[in-house]
């Protein structure tokens, strides 16, 4: 293939394939950094392209920070839309004006790049401002912040990128202000309410953030939810005829952010913030199934009487390597509905060591009931311990609704 043929092919790809356009945008803005392609970028590109085509009019993309969501949705996508359709009018919103300005500057870098001017027909008009870039065909990209003035301004596509700072998430007043500005001001800025589109791209920060607010008001939203660690197995659309099968526990982009990095972020942020910002699953204030006010501390465990029930519960893994999950045993004393945590034991054990550890912990605490999760390594462990029949008490089975467990007659 000649150089001219390669150039023509490259330009055609950049005009028609948003995923390739995002890649070119990233390498233009960060020329010294390697581009790490991943399926989630193709999922974002496909869903955004459906917005451009008019197939989706309300789109939410929830995903962790530093996952190319802003570059994709607020820089590459507006440049791609306006490059193909120079008459389109876009309003791009962020939580602060300085962030909106930074994204606008990145947009300018892209549309002024030689490769862009060669591949796409859009041309920037001569007079522009810090918050606005207009085309010679009267299209525009207008940058503003949440709460900003939009009197007399409108567009056919609104992109909202992280409308609420994580630091403001616990302020009911700031959440309410953001949600009401969207409902009372921004929503009315669509030029045509029947055909205008809105894209909301953000990390979750609270149950009542803008994603929570708009999805509670209407079921018209298409939601692309991309947690850092898959909560359940699902099939995700990445192209017109292509899907990505994501299994429970799969990391979003392990080449960029592996399990160790995510574990460190979980420790740094705490369980609640990590669940919201990285897992896109904010929990109610005070906890979800277990309320914080229920949990108290003690200096000395309660005395053990004939009515005390000792419960030992195992969540098992089966490999010993440092990258693998922990096996954890908690031992509880229960009397009159009050549960006191007596001991926590955890380690990364291979199966023979795990089995020995279960027997040792049972000998140490002599539990009335022993619970082992009936899945993965736990299933084999249950069968093994039943064959050994080393426990003197016969214990009934139990199956909690969210997972299966077995009580073992050892």
C-alpha positions, 0 to 999 in steps of 0.5 A: 500500500502506498503512503497516499493510500495509507493516508486516505485510509487513516483519514477515513478511519478517523472520520468514522470510528470514534474508538480510533479517534479517541486513541488519536486524541489521547496520543495527541494530548499525551505524546510521551505516554503509551496508549493502553487500549481496552474493551471499555474504551470501545464500549464508551465509543459505541454508546457515544456514537449511538448518541450522535446518530440519535439512537440514544437520547439520554446516556449515563456513563458511570466509571472510576476516576482516571479511566479516560472518561473525560478525554473520551466524552468531553474532548474527543467526542465533541471534536468527533461530532463537530468534525463530522457535523460542523453545524452541531451545537454542544454545551459541555458542563463540569463542576468547576470553571477551571476544569471546564477550561482545561477540557476546552483547552484540550479540545482546542489542541485536538481540533488545531492538530494537523491530522485533525484538519486533514481528516475532518471538514470542520474549521474553527471560526476566527473569533473565539473565547475561553469558554467557546469555540465556534465553527465556520458553519455556526456550530459551537462547543460552549464550556460552562460549570454547574451553576453557570449562566446560560441565559440565551444559550442553547444546544442540541447536545449537552455533555455533563462531566463530573457535575459534583466534586467528591469532596462536596458529595456529603453536603446535602445543600451542594447535591441539591443545588447541582440537581436543581440547576440541572432540572431548572436551568440546564434541561431547558437549554436543549434547542429541540426537546424532542431530539436533543440529547444529554450525556452524563459521565461521572463517577458515583459519589453519593446515592443522591448525586446527579445519576441517582437524581435523574434515574429516580425521575425517569427510566429513559436513561441508558446506563453504561455502568463500569465498576473497577471490579465487576460486581456481576457477570454481564455482556457489554456492547462494544460495537454494532455486532460485538460484545464483551463478556465481563465475568464477576470479579474481572478488573476494568483495566488490569494493565493500568490499574491492577488488584494491588493498586485497587486494594491500596485505593480501598484502604486509602478511601475507605469502604464507602468511598471506594464503593461509590467512586470505584464500584459505582455503588454508593451506600446509604449514609450510615451503612447499607444492610448493617448500620454503623450505629449497631456496631459497638466496641468492648474491652472484655468479651462477655462471660460465656454461659450455658446459653452462649452460642459460639459461631465460626464462619469461613469465607474461603479461597484456595490459593496461597500466592500474594495476589490471591484472595484471603481466606477469613474466619470470624468467631462470634459469641451469641447470646440473647441476640447480641453478637460479640466478635471474639476473633478474626483469622485470615491468611492466603492458604493453599487447600491442605493448609486451609483444611488444617487451619479450619480444624485448628480454629475449631479445636481452639474455639469449639464452636457450636456452629461452623459455617462455610460458604458453599462455593469454590474451595468451600464446597470441597472443604465441606465434603472433606470435613463431613467425611472426616466427621470429627465434630461432635455436634450435629448442625442443621444447614442454612442458606442465606439468600445472597449466597449458600452456606453449609453448617458442617457436622465435624 
